[in-house]
Amino acid sequence: MLENIGWGEILVLVVAGLFILGPERLPSAAAWLGRTVRQVREYATGARQQLRDELGPEFDEIRKPLEDLRELRNFDPKRAVTRHLLDDGDSDFRAPDYRATNNGYSDYPPPAPRPAQKPLQPHERPPFDPDAT
């Protein structure tokens, strides 16, 4: 929870606390905050241990899907798509290889060869296809 807070943020909080509480009450407020955070952690650890004791081996079966959900929270779709499109490793999203079916023969005929295109001459108009527009 607090692992994402850096030294800059802590410094801003201390300065804001100095302005809001004053130098007299800031140490006691920091001590109170520390005790409260420690107490909340102890409650959470106690609740987890109580669940583990009551559920026994079923606790691990419940915990696994929750860990999977935690991994989804850090899911980056851009990185996942890039990894699946550009990596050569095994992927679930890989296109099927039709050449490997039916003993090396494809179900589809090979594509017809495209006619060679010659370059346009100067001031020549490119071909126009009214159906394509």
VMD Tcl script that draws the C-alpha trace (Angstrom):
set ca {
  {0.00 0.00 0.00}
  {2.69 2.49 0.99}
  {5.46 1.07 -1.20}
  {4.67 3.53 -4.00}
  {5.39 6.61 -1.86}
  {8.81 8.14 -2.45}
  {10.95 10.49 -0.41}
  {9.60 13.53 -2.22}
  {6.03 12.72 -1.24}
  {7.06 12.06 2.37}
  {8.83 15.43 2.49}
  {5.71 17.19 1.14}
  {3.56 15.45 3.79}
  {5.96 16.46 6.58}
  {6.01 20.09 5.43}
  {2.22 20.13 5.09}
  {1.92 18.57 8.56}
  {4.25 21.23 9.95}
  {2.05 23.99 8.54}
  {-1.25 22.37 9.55}
  {-0.39 20.98 12.99}
  {2.54 23.14 13.97}
  {5.88 22.02 15.35}
  {4.43 21.27 18.80}
  {1.80 18.72 17.75}
  {3.59 17.15 14.74}
  {5.67 14.55 16.70}
  {2.64 13.31 18.64}
  {0.57 13.11 15.42}
  {3.33 11.12 13.68}
  {3.53 8.73 16.66}
  {-0.27 8.29 16.61}
  {-0.18 7.58 12.86}
  {2.58 5.00 13.32}
  {0.66 3.23 16.11}
  {-2.53 3.20 14.02}
  {-0.81 1.76 10.93}
  {0.87 -0.92 13.07}
  {-2.46 -1.82 14.69}
  {-4.22 -2.10 11.31}
  {-1.44 -4.40 10.06}
  {-1.79 -6.58 13.17}
  {-5.57 -6.83 12.62}
  {-5.07 -7.82 8.99}
  {-2.46 -10.43 9.90}
  {-4.71 -11.80 12.65}
  {-7.70 -12.01 10.31}
  {-5.61 -13.81 7.67}
  {-4.29 -16.27 10.27}
  {-7.81 -16.88 11.60}
  {-9.07 -17.61 8.07}
  {-6.15 -19.96 7.46}
  {-6.84 -21.81 10.73}
  {-10.58 -22.15 10.06}
  {-10.42 -23.08 6.37}
  {-7.32 -25.25 6.48}
  {-6.28 -26.51 3.03}
  {-9.24 -24.75 1.37}
  {-7.55 -21.43 2.14}
  {-4.92 -22.06 -0.56}
  {-7.67 -22.88 -3.08}
  {-9.33 -19.54 -2.35}
  {-6.05 -17.63 -2.31}
  {-4.95 -18.76 -5.82}
  {-7.79 -16.99 -7.74}
  {-7.23 -13.87 -5.64}
  {-3.55 -13.82 -6.62}
  {-4.57 -14.23 -10.27}
  {-6.83 -11.19 -9.91}
  {-3.95 -9.24 -8.36}
  {-1.82 -10.05 -11.43}
  {-4.63 -8.77 -13.69}
  {-4.56 -5.46 -11.86}
  {-1.04 -4.92 -13.23}
  {-2.08 -5.99 -16.75}
  {-0.78 -3.72 -19.49}
  {-2.72 -4.36 -22.74}
  {-0.20 -2.51 -24.91}
  {2.68 -4.62 -23.63}
  {0.66 -7.85 -23.97}
  {-0.33 -7.12 -27.57}
  {3.23 -6.13 -28.47}
  {4.59 -9.29 -26.87}
  {2.14 -11.53 -28.72}
  {2.61 -9.81 -32.07}
  {6.37 -9.44 -32.10}
  {7.66 -12.42 -30.12}
  {8.58 -15.60 -31.97}
  {7.79 -17.82 -28.98}
  {4.64 -19.90 -28.52}
  {1.56 -17.77 -28.36}
  {-2.14 -18.41 -28.02}
  {-2.87 -15.74 -30.62}
  {-0.66 -17.16 -33.37}
  {-2.29 -17.63 -36.76}
  {-2.71 -21.27 -37.78}
  {-0.22 -22.69 -40.27}
  {-2.35 -24.09 -43.09}
  {0.65 -25.61 -44.84}
  {1.05 -28.11 -42.02}
  {-2.43 -29.60 -42.47}
  {-3.44 -32.55 -44.67}
  {0.04 -34.05 -45.00}
  {1.64 -30.86 -46.21}
  {-1.19 -29.76 -48.53}
  {-3.30 -26.76 -47.78}
  {-7.08 -26.68 -47.92}
  {-6.82 -23.44 -49.84}
  {-5.40 -22.99 -53.34}
  {-2.21 -20.97 -53.55}
  {-2.74 -17.30 -54.29}
  {-2.60 -16.29 -57.93}
  {0.61 -14.48 -58.84}
  {0.19 -10.75 -59.19}
  {1.05 -9.22 -62.52}
  {4.24 -7.21 -62.55}
  {3.59 -3.50 -62.30}
  {5.57 -1.15 -64.44}
  {6.46 2.26 -63.08}
  {4.43 5.25 -64.24}
  {5.91 7.45 -66.91}
  {6.24 11.19 -66.26}
  {2.84 12.93 -66.48}
  {1.03 9.57 -66.71}
  {-2.13 9.27 -64.66}
  {-2.36 6.38 -62.21}
  {-5.04 3.77 -62.86}
  {-8.44 4.56 -61.38}
  {-10.89 1.97 -60.04}
  {-14.38 3.45 -59.46}
  {-15.45 0.34 -57.51}
  {-12.67 0.79 -54.99}
  {-13.71 4.27 -53.96}
}
mol new
graphics top color blue
foreach p $ca { graphics top sphere $p radius 0.5 }
foreach p [lrange $ca 0 end-1] q [lrange $ca 1 end] { graphics top cylinder $p $q radius 0.2 }
display resetview
